[in-house]
Amino acid sequence: MNVKGMRGLYTVEFAITSLVLFTVLFGVLEMGRLYFTVNALNETVRRGARLAAVCDIQDPVILRRAMFNASTNGGPSSLLNNLTTANLNLVYLDANGAVVASPNDLTGTNGFVAIRYVQLQVSNFSFNLLIPGFNGVFVLPVFRSTVPRESLGRQPQAAVTPEITPC
């Protein structure tokens, strides 16, 4: 066997096998990151729907708190960088599952009184692949959580106008 002719063979073998090895390694890491992102989005809709069920309808911090931000932080989520309040849609539903037209109307029959469920959904969230050579962006499906209404921020008392509980 000619040792001089075999000198670069190990380098070529390493280059080929390391390409496959690192592609699989980055693929596994990306699948873990995707799994984390899906779980974080599920928790975002669950948390946001729960906050909306117990907080005042007009409270502007519900969506910010659902994204794991402080109530004063209006930017993207501190947990998922691509998640903003533009991705979140909060709706109030009646007993039949139809959207309540004016949830802020405290006296009308199609307003605050008609609310039976609170639904939060995350849509148009794009996931960026970080695998070198496989740069791609794909939009994840809609994440949705519906919970029954609770206090909606109101604490009724006999013969007194309901107090609003801040979140």
C-alpha positions as CSV (number, residue, x, y, z in Angstrom):
1,M,0.0,0.0,0.0
2,N,1.3,3.4,-1.0
3,V,1.3,5.7,2.1
4,K,2.1,8.8,0.0
5,G,-1.0,8.3,-2.1
6,M,-3.3,7.8,0.9
7,R,-2.3,11.0,2.7
8,G,-5.4,13.0,1.8
9,L,-7.9,10.2,2.1
10,Y,-8.6,10.7,5.8
11,T,-9.3,14.4,5.2
12,V,-11.7,13.6,2.4
13,E,-13.5,10.9,4.5
14,F,-13.7,13.3,7.5
15,A,-15.1,16.1,5.3
16,I,-17.9,13.8,3.9
17,T,-18.9,12.2,7.2
18,S,-18.7,15.5,9.2
19,L,-21.0,17.1,6.7
20,V,-23.6,14.4,7.3
21,L,-23.0,14.4,11.1
22,F,-23.3,18.2,11.5
23,T,-26.4,18.3,9.3
24,V,-28.1,15.7,11.5
25,L,-26.9,17.5,14.7
26,F,-28.3,20.9,13.6
27,G,-31.5,19.1,12.5
28,V,-31.9,17.6,16.0
29,L,-31.3,21.0,17.6
30,E,-33.8,22.7,15.3
31,M,-36.4,20.1,16.1
32,G,-35.9,20.8,19.8
33,R,-36.2,24.5,19.1
34,L,-39.4,23.9,17.1
35,Y,-40.8,21.8,19.9
36,F,-40.0,24.6,22.4
37,T,-41.7,27.2,20.2
38,V,-44.9,25.1,19.8
39,N,-45.1,24.6,23.6
40,A,-44.5,28.3,24.2
41,L,-47.2,29.2,21.8
42,N,-49.6,26.8,23.4
43,E,-48.8,28.3,26.8
44,T,-49.2,31.8,25.4
45,V,-52.8,31.2,24.2
46,R,-53.7,29.3,27.4
47,R,-52.3,32.0,29.6
48,G,-53.8,34.8,27.6
49,A,-57.3,33.3,27.5
50,R,-57.1,32.8,31.3
51,L,-56.0,36.4,31.8
52,A,-58.8,37.6,29.6
53,A,-61.4,35.6,31.5
54,V,-60.5,37.2,34.8
55,C,-59.3,40.7,33.8
56,D,-61.2,43.7,32.6
57,I,-62.2,43.7,28.9
58,Q,-60.7,47.1,28.4
59,D,-57.4,46.3,30.1
60,P,-54.6,46.9,27.4
61,V,-52.0,44.7,29.2
62,I,-53.7,41.3,28.7
63,L,-52.0,40.5,25.4
64,R,-48.6,41.8,26.6
65,R,-48.8,39.6,29.7
66,A,-49.9,36.6,27.6
67,M,-46.6,36.9,25.7
68,F,-44.6,36.8,28.9
69,N,-43.8,40.5,28.8
70,A,-44.1,43.0,31.6
71,S,-47.3,45.1,31.6
72,T,-45.2,48.1,30.5
73,N,-43.3,46.3,27.7
74,G,-45.1,46.8,24.4
75,G,-42.4,45.2,22.2
76,P,-42.0,41.6,20.9
77,S,-42.2,38.7,23.4
78,S,-39.4,38.2,25.8
79,L,-39.7,34.4,25.2
80,L,-40.2,34.2,21.4
81,N,-38.6,37.0,19.5
82,N,-40.9,36.8,16.5
83,L,-44.1,37.0,18.6
84,T,-45.9,40.4,18.8
85,T,-49.4,41.5,19.7
86,A,-50.2,41.6,16.0
87,N,-50.1,37.8,16.0
88,L,-52.6,37.6,18.8
89,N,-56.4,37.8,18.4
90,L,-58.7,38.0,21.4
91,V,-62.4,37.5,20.9
92,Y,-65.3,37.2,23.3
93,L,-68.0,34.6,22.4
94,D,-71.6,34.1,23.3
95,A,-73.3,30.8,24.4
96,N,-73.5,29.6,20.8
97,G,-69.9,30.4,20.0
98,A,-70.6,33.5,17.9
99,V,-68.4,36.6,18.4
100,V,-69.9,39.2,20.7
101,A,-70.2,42.3,18.6
102,S,-69.6,44.9,21.3
103,P,-68.2,43.4,24.5
104,N,-67.6,46.8,26.1
105,D,-71.4,47.5,26.1
106,L,-72.4,46.9,29.7
107,T,-76.1,47.4,29.2
108,G,-77.0,45.8,25.9
109,T,-78.0,42.2,25.4
110,N,-75.4,41.7,22.8
111,G,-72.6,43.1,24.9
112,F,-71.0,42.3,28.2
113,V,-74.0,40.3,29.4
114,A,-73.8,37.9,26.4
115,I,-70.2,36.9,26.9
116,R,-69.9,33.2,27.9
117,Y,-66.4,32.3,26.5
118,V,-63.1,34.0,25.9
119,Q,-60.9,32.9,23.0
120,L,-57.3,33.8,22.2
121,Q,-55.5,32.6,19.1
122,V,-52.0,33.0,17.7
123,S,-51.9,33.2,13.9
124,N,-49.3,34.0,11.2
125,F,-46.3,33.1,13.4
126,S,-43.3,32.3,11.3
127,F,-40.6,29.9,12.4
128,N,-37.1,30.5,10.9
129,L,-34.8,27.5,10.4
130,L,-31.2,28.1,11.5
131,I,-29.6,25.1,9.8
132,P,-26.8,26.4,7.6
133,G,-27.6,25.8,4.0
134,F,-31.3,25.0,4.7
135,N,-32.5,28.6,5.4
136,G,-36.2,28.5,5.4
137,V,-39.2,30.2,6.9
138,F,-42.5,28.5,7.4
139,V,-45.7,29.6,9.1
140,L,-46.9,27.5,12.0
141,P,-50.6,26.6,12.2
142,V,-53.1,28.6,14.3
143,F,-53.0,28.0,18.0
144,R,-56.3,28.6,19.8
145,S,-57.6,28.4,23.4
146,T,-61.2,28.9,24.6
147,V,-62.1,29.1,28.2
148,P,-65.4,30.0,30.0
149,R,-65.7,33.5,31.2
150,E,-65.2,34.2,34.8
151,S,-65.3,37.6,36.4
152,L,-64.0,39.6,33.4
153,G,-62.6,42.0,35.9
154,R,-65.9,42.8,37.6
155,Q,-66.5,42.1,41.3
156,P,-70.3,42.4,41.8
157,Q,-71.6,43.7,45.1
158,A,-75.2,44.1,46.1
159,A,-76.7,47.5,45.2
160,V,-73.3,48.9,44.2
161,T,-71.8,49.5,40.8
162,P,-69.3,46.6,40.1
163,E,-65.7,47.4,40.8
164,I,-63.1,46.8,38.2
165,T,-60.2,44.6,39.3
166,P,-56.9,45.5,37.6
167,C,-54.7,42.8,36.3
